[in-house]
Amino acid sequence: MLFAHDIIKYQEEGFDSLVLTIPEDGTGYETGAVAIIKNSKNQELAKKFIDWSLSPSAQEVGKRVGSFQNLTNPEAVGPDKAIKLSDIHTIDYDVMEAGNERQRLIDKWNKEVNKK
């Protein structure tokens, strides 16, 4: 299993055996993030980096280097071949519930998979 944007990238690189499929009944997704660590060094430079990374020009760098992620800045123009989130059905995702379930799932994973 890969992210859709990775499959498109590899297809563009010639990996013809990869097939991109998205479940019709809903699929998960992830959101990338950027943040400043409280009390870290170079706070002003960190803020400038974040301001730049959220700008249209920074977000459009990806499409020039073979990256097919969806962009978060509505003024940025994404890659033509990127999957449009409006064209697929995403699952309802409750971040509070996910956070509340985090430790239970880690414990289950460690018990059943890592055998800790």
DSSP file (Angstrom, degrees, kcal/mol; ACC not computed):
  #  RESIDUE AA STRUCTURE BP1 BP2  ACC     N-H-->O    O-->H-N    N-H-->O    O-->H-N    TCO  KAPPA ALPHA  PHI   PSI    X-CA   Y-CA   Z-CA
    1    1 A M              0   0    0      0, 0.0     2,-0.3     0, 0.0     0, 0.0   0.000 360.0 360.0 360.0 135.4    0.0    0.0    0.0
    2    2 A L        -     0   0    0      2,-0.0     2,-0.2     0, 0.0     3,-0.0  -0.894 360.0 -90.7-134.7 163.7    1.3    3.5   -0.9
    3    3 A F    >>  -     0   0    0     -2,-0.3     4,-2.0     1,-0.1     3,-0.6  -0.507  40.1-116.8 -70.7 148.9   -0.1    7.0   -0.9
    4    4 A A  H 3> S+     0   0    0      1,-0.3     4,-2.3     2,-0.2     5,-0.2   0.889 115.0  55.1 -55.6 -42.1   -1.8    7.9   -4.2
    5    5 A H  H 3> S+     0   0    0      1,-0.2     4,-1.8     2,-0.2    -1,-0.3   0.835 107.0  51.0 -65.2 -30.3    0.8   10.7   -4.9
    6    6 A D  H <> S+     0   0    0     -3,-0.6     4,-2.7     2,-0.2    -1,-0.2   0.909 108.3  51.4 -70.9 -41.5    3.6    8.1   -4.5
    7    7 A I  H  X S+     0   0    0     -4,-2.0     4,-2.7     1,-0.2     5,-0.2   0.932 109.9  49.4 -60.7 -45.1    2.0    5.7   -7.0
    8    8 A I  H  X S+     0   0    0     -4,-2.3     4,-2.5     1,-0.2    -1,-0.2   0.923 110.8  51.2 -59.5 -43.6    1.6    8.5   -9.6
    9    9 A K  H  X S+     0   0    0     -4,-1.8     4,-1.2     1,-0.2    -2,-0.2   0.935 112.4  45.1 -58.6 -48.0    5.2    9.5   -9.1
   10   10 A Y  H  <>S+     0   0    0     -4,-2.7     5,-2.5     1,-0.2     4,-0.2   0.869 110.8  53.4 -68.2 -35.9    6.4    5.9   -9.6
   11   11 A Q  H ><5S+     0   0    0     -4,-2.7     3,-1.7     1,-0.2    -1,-0.2   0.921 107.6  51.7 -61.2 -42.8    4.1    5.5  -12.6
   12   12 A E  H 3<5S+     0   0    0     -4,-2.5    -1,-0.2     1,-0.3    -2,-0.2   0.794 106.1  55.7 -62.9 -28.0    5.7    8.6  -14.1
   13   13 A E  T 3<5S-     0   0    0     -4,-1.2    -1,-0.3    -5,-0.2    -2,-0.2   0.438 130.6 -93.3 -85.5   0.2    9.1    7.0  -13.5
   14   14 A G  T < 5S+     0   0    0     -3,-1.7     2,-2.0    -4,-0.2    -3,-0.2   0.502  78.5 139.5 106.2   4.3    8.1    4.0  -15.5
   15   15 A F    > < +     0   0    0     -5,-2.5     3,-1.4     1,-0.2    -1,-0.2  -0.545  21.6 169.7 -81.0  78.6    6.7    1.5  -13.0
   16   16 A D  T 3   +     0   0    0     -2,-2.0    -1,-0.2     1,-0.3    -5,-0.1   0.649  63.4  69.1 -69.6 -17.1    3.9    0.4  -15.2
   17   17 A S  T 3  S+     0   0    0     -3,-0.1     2,-0.4     2,-0.0    -1,-0.3   0.627  77.7  97.7 -79.9 -10.9    2.9   -2.5  -13.0
   18   18 A L    <   -     0   0    0     -3,-1.4     2,-0.5   -11,-0.1     0, 0.0  -0.628  57.8-164.7 -78.8 131.7    1.6   -0.2  -10.3
   19   19 A V        -     0   0    0     -2,-0.4     2,-0.7     2,-0.0    -2,-0.0  -0.972  12.7-140.1-119.6 129.0   -2.2    0.3  -10.4
   20   20 A L        +     0   0    0     -2,-0.5     2,-0.4   -13,-0.1   -16,-0.0  -0.784  29.7 169.2 -90.0 117.6   -3.8    3.2   -8.5
   21   21 A T        -     0   0    0     -2,-0.7    -2,-0.0     2,-0.0   -17,-0.0  -0.982  16.4-166.6-128.7 143.4   -7.1    2.1   -6.9
   22   22 A I        -     0   0    0     -2,-0.4     5,-0.1     5,-0.0    67,-0.0  -0.995  31.8-111.5-129.4 124.2   -9.2    4.0   -4.4
   23   23 A P    >   -     0   0    0      0, 0.0     3,-1.1     0, 0.0    66,-0.3  -0.289  17.6-144.6 -57.7 132.0  -12.0    2.3   -2.5
   24   24 A E  T 3  S+     0   0    0      1,-0.2     3,-0.1    64,-0.1    65,-0.0   0.801  96.8  59.4 -67.7 -28.6  -15.4    3.7   -3.5
   25   25 A D  T 3  S-     0   0    0      1,-0.3    -1,-0.2    66,-0.0     2,-0.1   0.444 125.6 -63.6 -84.2   2.6  -16.8    3.3    0.0
   26   26 A G    <   -     0   0    0     -3,-1.1     2,-0.3    65,-0.1    -1,-0.3  -0.220  45.8-144.8 128.6 145.7  -14.2    5.7    1.4
   27   27 A T  B     -a   90   0A   0     62,-1.4    64,-2.2    -3,-0.1    -5,-0.0  -0.956  20.4-115.6-136.5 154.2  -10.5    6.0    2.0
   28   28 A G        -     0   0    0     -2,-0.3     2,-0.3    62,-0.2    -2,-0.0  -0.211  29.6-169.8 -78.7 177.5   -8.3    7.4    4.6
   29   29 A Y        -     0   0    0    -26,-0.0     2,-0.3    61,-0.0   -26,-0.0  -0.961  12.1-137.4-158.6 167.4   -6.0   10.3    4.2
   30   30 A E        -     0   0    0     -2,-0.3     2,-0.5     0, 0.0     0, 0.0  -0.964   7.5-145.3-133.7 154.7   -3.2   12.2    5.9
   31   31 A T        -     0   0    0     -2,-0.3     2,-0.1     0, 0.0    -2,-0.0  -0.980  16.1-139.6-120.7 123.4   -2.4   15.8    6.4
   32   32 A G        -     0   0    0     -2,-0.5     2,-0.3     1,-0.0     0, 0.0  -0.339  24.6-163.4 -73.1 162.8    1.2   16.9    6.5
   33   33 A A        -     0   0    0     -2,-0.1     2,-0.3     2,-0.0    -1,-0.0  -0.966  19.1-160.2-146.9 161.1    2.1   19.6    9.0
   34   34 A V        +     0   0    0     -2,-0.3     2,-0.3     2,-0.0    -2,-0.0  -0.990  22.6 165.4-140.8 143.0    4.7   22.1    9.9
   35   35 A A        -     0   0    0     -2,-0.3     2,-0.5     2,-0.0    -2,-0.0  -0.974  35.6-116.6-153.5 163.3    5.2   23.7   13.3
   36   36 A I        -     0   0    0     -2,-0.3     2,-0.5    11,-0.0     7,-0.0  -0.921  32.7-127.7-104.3 130.6    7.6   25.7   15.5
   37   37 A I    >   -     0   0    0     -2,-0.5     3,-2.0     4,-0.1     9,-0.1  -0.665  34.4-107.0 -79.5 125.6    8.8   24.0   18.6
   38   38 A K  T 3  S+     0   0    0     -2,-0.5     3,-0.1     1,-0.3    -1,-0.1  -0.222  98.4   5.0 -54.7 135.0    8.2   26.2   21.6
   39   39 A N  T 3  S+     0   0    0      1,-0.2    -1,-0.3    -3,-0.0     2,-0.1   0.613  95.1 142.0  64.9  15.9   11.3   27.8   23.1
   40   40 A S    <   -     0   0    0     -3,-2.0     3,-0.4     1,-0.1    -1,-0.2  -0.367  57.7 -91.3 -79.1 167.1   13.5   26.4   20.3
   41   41 A K  S    S+     0   0    0      1,-0.2    -1,-0.1    -3,-0.1    -4,-0.1  -0.317 103.2  26.5 -71.3 159.3   16.3   28.5   18.8
   42   42 A N     >  +     0   0    0      1,-0.1     4,-2.5     3,-0.1    -1,-0.2   0.873  64.9 167.8  59.0  45.7   15.8   30.7   15.8
   43   43 A Q  H  > S+     0   0    0     -3,-0.4     4,-2.4     1,-0.2     5,-0.2   0.883  75.4  51.0 -57.3 -41.6   12.1   31.4   16.3
   44   44 A E  H  > S+     0   0    0      2,-0.2     4,-2.2     1,-0.2    -1,-0.2   0.911 111.2  47.3 -66.2 -41.2   12.1   34.2   13.8
   45   45 A L  H  > S+     0   0    0      2,-0.2     4,-2.4     1,-0.2    -1,-0.2   0.896 110.9  52.7 -65.7 -38.7   13.7   32.1   11.1
   46   46 A A  H  X S+     0   0    0     -4,-2.5     4,-2.4     2,-0.2    -2,-0.2   0.916 109.0  49.4 -61.7 -42.9   11.3   29.2   11.9
   47   47 A K  H  X S+     0   0    0     -4,-2.4     4,-2.9     1,-0.2    -1,-0.2   0.911 110.3  50.8 -63.0 -42.1    8.4   31.6   11.4
   48   48 A K  H  X S+     0   0    0     -4,-2.2     4,-2.5     1,-0.2    -1,-0.2   0.902 109.7  50.9 -62.2 -39.9    9.8   32.8    8.1
   49   49 A F  H  X S+     0   0    0     -4,-2.4     4,-3.1     2,-0.2    -2,-0.2   0.933 111.8  46.6 -63.2 -44.7   10.2   29.2    6.9
   50   50 A I  H  X S+     0   0    0     -4,-2.4     4,-1.8     2,-0.2    -2,-0.2   0.935 111.4  51.1 -63.8 -45.2    6.6   28.4    7.8
   51   51 A D  H  < S+     0   0    0     -4,-2.9     4,-0.4     1,-0.2    -1,-0.2   0.921 114.2  45.1 -56.9 -43.2    5.4   31.5    6.1
   52   52 A W  H >< S+     0   0    0     -4,-2.5     3,-1.6     1,-0.2     6,-0.5   0.936 109.9  53.8 -65.3 -46.0    7.3   30.5    3.0
   53   53 A S  H 3< S+     0   0    0     -4,-3.1    -1,-0.2     1,-0.3    -2,-0.2   0.761 109.2  49.3 -64.7 -24.0    6.2   26.9    3.1
   54   54 A L  T 3< S+     0   0    0     -4,-1.8    -1,-0.3    -5,-0.2    -2,-0.2   0.518  91.7 103.1 -89.8  -5.8    2.6   27.9    3.2
   55   55 A S  S <> S-     0   0    0     -3,-1.6     4,-2.3    -4,-0.4     5,-0.2  -0.381  82.2-117.9 -75.9 154.7    3.0   30.3    0.3
   56   56 A P  H  > S+     0   0    0      0, 0.0     4,-1.8     0, 0.0    21,-0.2   0.913 113.3  54.1 -56.8 -43.2    1.7   29.4   -3.2
   57   57 A S  H  4 S+     0   0    0      1,-0.2     4,-0.3     2,-0.2    -4,-0.1   0.894 111.0  45.0 -63.2 -38.7    5.3   29.6   -4.7
   58   58 A A  H >4 S+     0   0    0     -6,-0.5     3,-1.3     1,-0.2     4,-0.4   0.920 112.8  50.1 -69.7 -42.6    6.6   27.1   -2.1
   59   59 A Q  H >< S+     0   0    0     -4,-2.3     3,-0.5     1,-0.3     4,-0.3   0.774 105.7  58.0 -68.7 -23.8    3.8   24.7   -2.5
   60   60 A E  T 3X S+     0   0    0     -4,-1.8     4,-0.6    -5,-0.2     3,-0.3   0.526  82.8  84.8 -83.1  -5.2    4.1   24.7   -6.2
   61   61 A V  H X> S+     0   0    0     -3,-1.3     3,-1.3    -4,-0.3     4,-0.7   0.901  80.7  64.7 -59.9 -40.8    7.7   23.5   -6.0
   62   62 A G  H X4>S+     0   0    0     -3,-0.5     5,-2.4    -4,-0.4     3,-1.4   0.872  95.7  53.8 -53.1 -44.9    6.5   19.9   -5.8
   63   63 A K  H 345S+     0   0    0     -4,-0.3     3,-0.5    -3,-0.3    -1,-0.3   0.741 105.2  55.7 -67.8 -19.9    5.0   19.8   -9.2
   64   64 A R  H <<5S+     0   0    0     -3,-1.3    -1,-0.3    -4,-0.6    -2,-0.2   0.625 112.6  42.1 -83.3 -12.9    8.3   20.9  -10.8
   65   65 A V  T <<5S-     0   0    0     -3,-1.4    -1,-0.2    -4,-0.7    -2,-0.2   0.129 125.6 -89.2-121.8  20.4   10.2   18.1   -9.2
   66   66 A G  T   5S+     0   0    0     -3,-0.5     2,-0.4     1,-0.3    -3,-0.2   0.841  78.9 138.1  81.5  34.2    7.8   15.2   -9.7
   67   67 A S      < -     0   0    0     -5,-2.4    -1,-0.3    -6,-0.1    -2,-0.1  -0.936  31.9-170.6-114.2 137.8    5.7   15.4   -6.6
   68   68 A F        +     0   0    0     -2,-0.4    15,-0.4   -63,-0.2   -60,-0.1  -0.040  32.9 136.5-122.7  31.2    1.9   14.9   -6.8
   69   69 A Q        -     0   0    0     13,-0.1     2,-0.2     1,-0.1    13,-0.1  -0.355  58.9-105.9 -74.0 157.5    0.5   15.9   -3.4
   70   70 A N        -     0   0    0      8,-0.1     2,-0.2    -2,-0.1    -1,-0.1  -0.590  38.6-127.6 -76.9 147.9   -2.6   18.0   -2.9
   71   71 A L        -     0   0    0     -2,-0.2     7,-0.1     5,-0.1    -1,-0.0  -0.639  10.1-152.1-100.5 156.2   -1.8   21.5   -1.8
   72   72 A T  S    S+     0   0    0     -2,-0.2    -1,-0.1     1,-0.0   -18,-0.1   0.672  74.3  84.6-100.8 -20.6   -3.2   23.4    1.2
   73   73 A N    >   -     0   0    0      1,-0.1     3,-1.7   -18,-0.1    -2,-0.1  -0.747  68.8-150.4 -85.2 118.5   -3.0   26.9   -0.1
   74   74 A P  T 3  S+     0   0    0      0, 0.0    -1,-0.1     0, 0.0    -3,-0.0   0.694  95.7  57.0 -64.2 -17.1   -6.1   27.6   -2.2
   75   75 A E  T 3  S+     0   0    0      2,-0.1     2,-0.2    -3,-0.0   -20,-0.0   0.611  89.6  92.3 -86.5 -12.7   -4.1   30.1   -4.3
   76   76 A A  S <  S-     0   0    0     -3,-1.7     2,-0.6     1,-0.0    -5,-0.1  -0.563  74.2-133.3 -82.8 146.0   -1.5   27.5   -5.3
   77   77 A V        -     0   0    0     -2,-0.2   -14,-0.2   -21,-0.2     3,-0.1  -0.892  25.0-149.5-101.8 117.5   -1.9   25.5   -8.4
   78   78 A G        -     0   0    0     -2,-0.6    -8,-0.1     1,-0.2   -18,-0.1  -0.184  33.0 -70.2 -80.6 173.7   -1.3   21.8   -7.9
   79   79 A P    >   -     0   0    0      0, 0.0     3,-1.3     0, 0.0    -1,-0.2  -0.374  39.8-128.5 -63.5 139.6    0.0   19.2  -10.2
   80   80 A D  T 3  S+     0   0    0      1,-0.3    -2,-0.1    -3,-0.1   -12,-0.0   0.852 107.4  49.2 -57.8 -36.5   -2.3   18.3  -13.1
   81   81 A K  T 3  S+     0   0    0      2,-0.1    -1,-0.3   -76,-0.0   -13,-0.1   0.478  83.1 117.7 -87.6  -1.8   -2.1   14.5  -12.3
   82   82 A A  S <  S-     0   0    0     -3,-1.3     2,-0.3   -13,-0.1   -13,-0.1  -0.352  76.4-105.0 -64.3 144.9   -2.7   14.8   -8.6
   83   83 A I        -     0   0    0    -15,-0.4     2,-0.6     1,-0.1    -1,-0.1  -0.553  33.7-130.6 -67.9 129.7   -5.8   13.0   -7.3
   84   84 A K    >   -     0   0    0     -2,-0.3     3,-2.3     1,-0.2     4,-0.4  -0.749   4.5-145.6 -86.1 123.1   -8.5   15.6   -6.6
   85   85 A L  G >  S+     0   0    0     -2,-0.6     3,-1.2     1,-0.3    -1,-0.2   0.802  99.4  63.0 -58.6 -28.5  -10.0   15.1   -3.1
   86   86 A S  G 3  S+     0   0    0      1,-0.2    -1,-0.3     3,-0.1    -2,-0.0   0.672  98.5  57.3 -69.6 -15.2  -13.3   16.3   -4.5
   87   87 A D  G <  S+     0   0    0     -3,-2.3     2,-0.3     2,-0.0    -1,-0.2   0.494 104.9  56.0 -93.2  -4.8  -13.3   13.3   -6.9
   88   88 A I  S <  S-     0   0    0     -3,-1.2     2,-0.7    -4,-0.4   -64,-0.1  -0.848  81.7-115.8-126.3 162.6  -13.0   10.6   -4.1
   89   89 A H        -     0   0    0    -66,-0.3   -62,-1.4    -2,-0.3     2,-0.3  -0.874  31.6-164.1 -98.9 118.0  -14.9    9.7   -1.0
   90   90 A T  B     -a   27   0A   0     -2,-0.7   -62,-0.2   -64,-0.3     3,-0.0  -0.747  23.4-107.6-100.2 151.3  -12.9   10.1    2.1
   91   91 A I        -     0   0    0    -64,-2.2     2,-0.4    -2,-0.3   -65,-0.1  -0.334  35.2-101.4 -71.4 154.8  -13.8    8.6    5.5
   92   92 A D        -     0   0    0     -2,-0.0     2,-0.5     2,-0.0    -1,-0.1  -0.673  44.1-163.4 -73.1 129.5  -15.2   10.6    8.3
   93   93 A Y        -     0   0    0     -2,-0.4     2,-0.8    -3,-0.0     3,-0.1  -0.970  13.9-162.8-127.2 118.9  -12.3   11.1   10.6
   94   94 A D     >  -     0   0    0     -2,-0.5     4,-2.6     1,-0.2     5,-0.2  -0.873   1.7-166.5-103.2 105.3  -12.7   12.2   14.2
   95   95 A V  H  > S+     0   0    0     -2,-0.8     4,-2.3     1,-0.2    -1,-0.2   0.830  87.8  53.7 -64.1 -32.1   -9.3   13.4   15.5
   96   96 A M  H  > S+     0   0    0      2,-0.2     4,-2.3     1,-0.2    -1,-0.2   0.932 110.6  45.9 -67.2 -44.7  -10.4   13.4   19.1
   97   97 A E  H  > S+     0   0    0      2,-0.2     4,-1.9     1,-0.2    -2,-0.2   0.920 112.0  52.1 -63.1 -42.7  -11.5    9.7   18.9
   98   98 A A  H  X S+     0   0    0     -4,-2.6     4,-0.9     1,-0.2    -2,-0.2   0.924 110.4  48.2 -59.8 -43.9   -8.3    8.8   17.1
   99   99 A G  H >< S+     0   0    0     -4,-2.3     3,-0.5     1,-0.2     4,-0.5   0.895 110.8  50.8 -62.6 -40.3   -6.3   10.5   19.9
  100  100 A N  H 3< S+     0   0    0     -4,-2.3     4,-0.3     1,-0.2    -1,-0.2   0.804 114.0  45.0 -67.2 -29.0   -8.3    8.7   22.6
  101  101 A E  H 3X S+     0   0    0     -4,-1.9     4,-2.4    -5,-0.2     5,-0.2   0.545  87.9  95.4 -89.5  -9.8   -7.7    5.3   20.8
  102  102 A R  H <X S+     0   0    0     -4,-0.9     4,-2.4    -3,-0.5     5,-0.2   0.912  85.9  41.2 -52.0 -57.0   -4.0    5.9   20.2
  103  103 A Q  H  > S+     0   0    0     -4,-0.5     4,-2.8     1,-0.2    -1,-0.2   0.888 113.1  54.0 -65.0 -39.1   -2.6    4.1   23.2
  104  104 A R  H  > S+     0   0    0     -4,-0.3     4,-2.3     1,-0.2    -1,-0.2   0.916 111.7  45.8 -59.7 -42.6   -5.0    1.2   23.0
  105  105 A L  H  X S+     0   0    0     -4,-2.4     4,-2.6     2,-0.2    -2,-0.2   0.885 111.7  50.7 -70.3 -38.5   -4.0    0.6   19.4
  106  106 A I  H  X S+     0   0    0     -4,-2.4     4,-2.8    -5,-0.2    -2,-0.2   0.932 112.0  48.4 -61.7 -45.3   -0.3    0.9   20.2
  107  107 A D  H  X S+     0   0    0     -4,-2.8     4,-2.3     2,-0.2    -2,-0.2   0.912 112.0  48.7 -62.0 -42.3   -0.7   -1.6   23.0
  108  108 A K  H  X S+     0   0    0     -4,-2.3     4,-2.8    -5,-0.2     5,-0.4   0.923 111.7  49.8 -63.5 -44.2   -2.7   -4.0   20.7
  109  109 A W  H  X>S+     0   0    0     -4,-2.6     4,-3.1     1,-0.2     5,-1.7   0.940 111.9  47.6 -58.8 -48.6    0.0   -3.7   18.0
  110  110 A N  I  <>S+     0   0    0     -4,-2.8     6,-2.6     3,-0.2     5,-0.7   0.873 115.4  45.6 -63.1 -36.9    2.8   -4.4   20.4
  111  111 A K  I  <5S+     0   0    0     -4,-2.3    -2,-0.2     4,-0.2    -1,-0.2   0.917 125.3  29.0 -71.4 -43.8    0.9   -7.4   21.9
  112  112 A E  I  <5S+     0   0    0     -4,-2.8    -2,-0.2    -5,-0.2    -3,-0.2   0.766 136.0  19.7 -93.0 -27.4   -0.1   -9.0   18.6
  113  113 A V  I  <5S+     0   0    0     -4,-3.1    -3,-0.2    -5,-0.4    -4,-0.1   0.821 131.7  33.5-111.0 -52.7    2.6   -7.9   16.2
  114  114 A N  I   <S-     0   0    0     -5,-1.7    -4,-0.2     1,-0.0    -3,-0.2   0.674  89.7-142.8 -80.2 -16.2    5.7   -6.9   18.1
  115  115 A K      <       0   0    0     -5,-0.7    -4,-0.2    -6,-0.5    -5,-0.1   0.886 360.0 360.0  55.6  43.4    5.0   -9.5   20.8
  116  116 A K              0   0    0     -6,-2.6    -5,-0.2    -9,-0.1    -1,-0.1   0.444 360.0 360.0 -89.2 360.0    6.3   -7.1   23.5
